[in-house]
Amino acid sequence: MAGLQSLRTYYTQQPGLLTVTYEFEGEIEAAGAVIPLMYSDGEEQAVITVSSDHVRCEFCGAYVESTVLDEEAEIQLQDHTVASRNGVLKEARMIVSGSQRITFTVRMGRI
């Protein structure tokens, strides 16, 4: 990536919650993260919901929810799909313009 000099990643794990922080060093326009979401395994299709601060994917009786903690962040669900070994994925992008840092949480559980 042009302008990026380094990336530091911090993880904090608590029961039922993973917090991730990416710190970028260099000249960048925005800090961001790509969140892969299971979309279909050929038999079942996920229910994906996006709000201003989180994205949630419900699939086969379970969920994963990623919440961005930066107030200025935006979340975009990409239209395209990506093939994987286990099925078809969609991507959500979390972006904080004008920042060198982004923090988000990940929760998983049963529905």
C-alpha positions as a printed Julia matrix, in Angstrom:
111×3 Matrix{Float64}:
   0.0     0.0    0.0
   1.4     3.36  -0.98
   2.1     5.56   2.03
   1.77    2.8    4.62
   4.93    2.31   6.66
   3.76   -0.09   9.35
   0.72   -1.69  10.91
   0.38   -2.65  14.55
  -2.44   -4.92  15.69
  -3.69   -5.24  19.27
  -6.07   -7.95  20.46
  -7.9    -8.11  23.78
  -9.89  -11.23  24.49
 -12.55  -11.48  27.18
 -15.2   -14.18  27.57
 -17.54  -13.76  24.59
 -15.78  -10.66  23.23
 -12.72  -10.0   21.08
 -11.54   -6.39  20.68
  -9.23   -5.59  17.76
  -7.3    -2.35  17.17
  -5.32   -1.61  14.02
  -2.83    1.29  14.18
  -1.45    2.44  10.85
   1.74    4.45  10.48
   2.44    6.51   7.39
   0.43    8.69   5.07
  -3.01    7.13   4.64
  -6.43    8.64   3.92
  -8.4     6.32   6.21
  -8.05    3.44   8.64
 -10.08    0.38   7.81
 -10.83   -3.28   8.28
 -12.41   -5.93   6.05
 -14.78   -8.3    7.84
 -15.47  -11.59   5.98
 -19.05  -12.87   6.39
 -20.36  -16.31   5.48
 -23.08  -15.78   2.88
 -24.02  -19.24   1.56
 -22.84  -22.82   1.71
 -24.98  -23.87  -1.26
 -27.81  -25.03   0.99
 -28.46  -22.18   3.42
 -28.12  -18.45   2.97
 -27.11  -16.05   5.73
 -29.12  -13.09   6.98
 -26.78  -10.09   7.05
 -27.81   -6.8    8.65
 -25.81   -3.58   8.68
 -26.35   -0.48  10.83
 -24.31    2.65  11.35
 -21.97    0.97  13.85
 -22.23   -2.82  13.37
 -22.7    -5.7   10.96
 -24.35   -8.96  11.98
 -24.38  -12.27  10.13
 -26.81  -15.03  11.13
 -26.1   -18.43   9.61
 -27.06  -22.0   10.54
 -28.3   -21.11  14.04
 -25.32  -18.96  15.0
 -24.31  -15.32  14.68
 -21.21  -13.19  14.46
 -21.47   -9.45  15.12
 -18.74   -6.88  14.56
 -19.16   -3.41  16.07
 -16.88   -0.5   15.21
 -16.08    1.64  18.26
 -14.85    4.78  16.47
 -17.61    7.43  16.32
 -16.73    8.7   12.83
 -16.66    5.21  11.29
 -18.88    3.94   8.52
 -19.67    0.38   7.52
 -20.28   -0.69   3.93
 -21.5    -4.12   2.83
 -19.84   -4.93  -0.48
 -22.07   -6.12  -3.35
 -19.64   -8.74  -4.63
 -19.13  -12.25  -3.28
 -15.94  -14.24  -2.85
 -15.63  -18.01  -3.2
 -14.04  -19.89  -0.32
 -13.46  -23.51   0.53
 -16.58  -23.58   2.73
 -18.94  -21.55   0.56
 -19.51  -18.02  -0.64
 -18.49  -14.99   1.45
 -19.51  -11.34   1.48
 -17.33   -8.56   2.85
 -18.14   -5.66   5.13
 -15.7    -2.75   5.18
 -15.24   -0.57   8.25
 -13.67    2.8    7.46
 -12.61    5.77   9.59
 -11.63    8.65   7.28
  -8.73   10.86   8.34
  -7.65    8.45  11.07
  -4.58    6.3   11.7
  -6.5     3.87  13.91
  -9.64    1.72  13.99
 -11.06   -0.38  16.83
 -13.85   -2.93  16.61
 -15.3    -5.81  18.61
 -16.37   -9.29  17.52
 -19.04  -11.34  19.31
 -20.22  -14.83  18.39
 -22.99  -16.99  19.72
 -26.04  -19.14  19.12
 -29.37  -17.72  18.08
